Structures are given as structure tokens and as C-alpha cells.
Amino acid sequence: MIPLLLAVVVQVAPAAPGPQVDPSRSTDPEYVLSPDTALSPPGGVRILLQRTPGDPAVALHFMVELEESASEAGLASILAEMAATRTAGGARRIGARIEARRTPFGITYSVAGAAEELDYLAWLLRQAAGSPPRDDGAFERARARVRSRVAASRETPAGVMDRRIRQALLPDSPNPNGTLMALDAMHAGMPVEFWNRSHQADRMTLVAVGDVAPVTLLALTRDLGAPTEMAAEPLTLPLPSGSADPRPQILRSWYEQAHRLPVPGDVRNGVLVALAERALRQVPADQETTVELWELQDAAALVVRGAALQSSRSAMEASVQDLVPSIRRTLTPVELTEAVAFVRDEMLFQARTPWGRAELMGSRTLAYGAPSEAARQLDDLEGLDVSAMLSYLDEILAQSPIVERVRP
């Protein structure tokens, strides 16, 4: 699970599933997770298409790369909230699924539904990704939802530690969730101004999966986005002084450790998470221990978190500290094979529908640049052996982890 990806799902009824991936080619990464058409019109939206003739469903995954200053942090989340609310009713009319979410790399707008409704789905996507109308009421409601999530994350020990560790991983990057002070200082005109500065066509990528002609996608993206001359760097405004952070309520001792991962996007990161989850099955019942893979902008980390009552605090901290070293000491070919199979099965399971394939290809493309990145990761699993995994673990353990504690 990756934190800081703020999902806003406005219609969860899934579109009718398309045909399953051809069983005879279901293990071919070039077939499952690679686009077969790539278009880059001058000054326009980059388009990646995996065409699936005869598929009754279609998915459109639209991504915008953007950055926020500390005073703007949270505006992208507000834009996503406003887009979700603006298009919810239209999606319900045809039983489509639509989503807008903040990611570590920008904003993603996604829609899926019946292929015969493609024109309407395209209109919904343009409504979601287009300039937000000036609506004071919509802004206040969206800001309140974002603010409640930010406040909730500051009222828990896990939220406090996550924020501190993210700051240590990316000291020069504001938290995309924003801060209570920055959110409180925003006004209703800022979403439109932010959209004008950040939503240019050359920052946009559309990933489509379905029985769609490339010319249709070119028409869909024509004139989408703000004029190029309106592009600008993130605004830097003075933040209010003081702190609005509440004190978290603490009953147990909490401990969190983040291991920096040497290569963001490396398939071994996912395998390490699978191995860690397997190892955590041996943790005593009086300890709560979890592991997460964080894929942030320009950084990745394996984050291990534990919580226990005072009587078990030392044992809990020792378990967290020894998790990665113990994997390094005891890794066997059988354990690695099982972890690789789990990661591969998870990717193929997600890729069974147009929505899942578009999301996989889109997220990997935005994070790591290459349209075939998801296919490369799937292919790299085939050649992963114990020596390569042990070498990677040695690189991870050569760096000191980031440690945070919260105690009663």
C-alpha cells in the first residue's frame, strides 16, 4: 500500500468487464502491459493506446504532472475533489466509473464504461480534467473534505510518524496533502488560477485501453488544457505563523522505520514487500506490525511500523529493526520464488480489466518515464534470482534507516 495517494471515487459500480486477457498470451508482458500505439502531437497531449478489438468496455486514464509550493500544497487535492463532485451525476446516468485522485506525481482523472458510450465517457473526462468553474460553495466543500483528512492524519501516531519520515525522505518537497494552515489560507479563486498554471497539454498523458481508434483519442484531447503561455512556476506565498497541529492521542508505543530503496521502480521493491509481509506472520499477537512500499516523487522507501503496549515495547522495536536483516539472513530460493509469483499474480490480476491495465501502464509511465515500464517490471520478475535479491538487500542495509517514535 502506498500512502499519500488521495483517492476520490465517485461511482464505484464497475463497468461491464471486458474479455479476459487471452489465456494463450496472459504471461506475455509485451501483450498484457504495453501500449501498441504512442502518439505525441506537437504541443499536444501524449497518447498511449492498447487497442483491444471487440472489447465491450473502455478505460481512459488521464494524467497531469504538476508541482505545488508549500503555500499551494493541497490545491491539487481540492481540484480532484471538485472534479469528482462535478462529474458524479453524469457518471451515474450510464453506470460508468469515474475517479479523480492526487498522486505523488500530479493528478489522475480516470473513467471507464461501455465502449458504445465512448463519446459520453470522453465528455465526462474533459469535464473532470477541464478548468473548474468559479464556485465558492464547491470550493468550500472540497476544502473541508481535504482538511478533514489532513486533520485526521495529525491526530494519530501513525500519521505523525508518516509525516516526519516523508519530510526526511523529501526535505525540499511539500507534503501533497497540504497543511491545515495552508488550506485555511486558501480562497475560492485559487483552484482556477492553479489549473491555469499547471494544466498545459505538454504536461498531460492519456492512456486508453479498449476498442478505440487513435483518431478518436486525438479528437478527445484536442484543445484540452490551459494555454501554454499561462504556464508558470508554483506560487510562493508567506504561510501563517504558528501551528494548528493537534496532539495525537496515544495509548501504545509506536515505532516506525523507513529503509531508503536504491532504485525507485525496481521490481525487487515489490518482491521485498512480499517477503516482509511473509516474515511479519511470525510477529507475536501482542504487537501490531505493518509494512508499506512508498513510491514518492524522486524517492522510494520500505516503511515498517509497529505498535505495542509498554510491556512489549522493546520486543516490538527489535522486531521492526530486524525485519530486513532477517530477510537477508534467511532468504531461500523457495521463499523468493513464492514472493516473485505473488507479485506477478498481483500485477496480472490488476491487468485483467481495461481499467486495471490503463492504471498500471499510466502510473508506471508517469513515475518512470517509459511507456513499457510496467511490461519491463513484469518481465524482470522472470530473471530475478537469490543472488540479485541478496545484493539489493545489501545495498539497502548499507544505508541507515530513518527512525521515528511516538510514545505515551
Secondary structure, 3 states (H helix, E strand, C coil): CCCCCEEEECCCCCCCCCCCCCHHHCCCHHHHCCCCEEECCCCCCEEEEEECCCCCEEEEEEEEECCCCCCCCCHHHHHHHHHHHHHHHHHHHCCCEEEEEEECCEEEEEEEEEHHHHHHHHHHHHHHHCCCCCCHHHHHHHHHHHHHHHHHHCCCHHHHHHHHHHHHHCCCCCCCCCCHHHHHCCCCCHHHHHHHHHCEHHHEEEEEEECCCHHHHHHHHCCCCECHHHCCCCCCCCCCCCCCCCCCCCCCEEEEEEEECCCCCCHHHHHHHHHHHHHHHHCCCCEEEEEEEEEECCEEEEEEEEEECHHHHHHHHHHHHHHHHHHHHHCCHHHHHHHHHHHHHHHHHHCCCHHHHHHHHHHHHHHHCCCCHHHHHHHHHHHCCHHHHHHHHHHHHCCCCEEEEECC
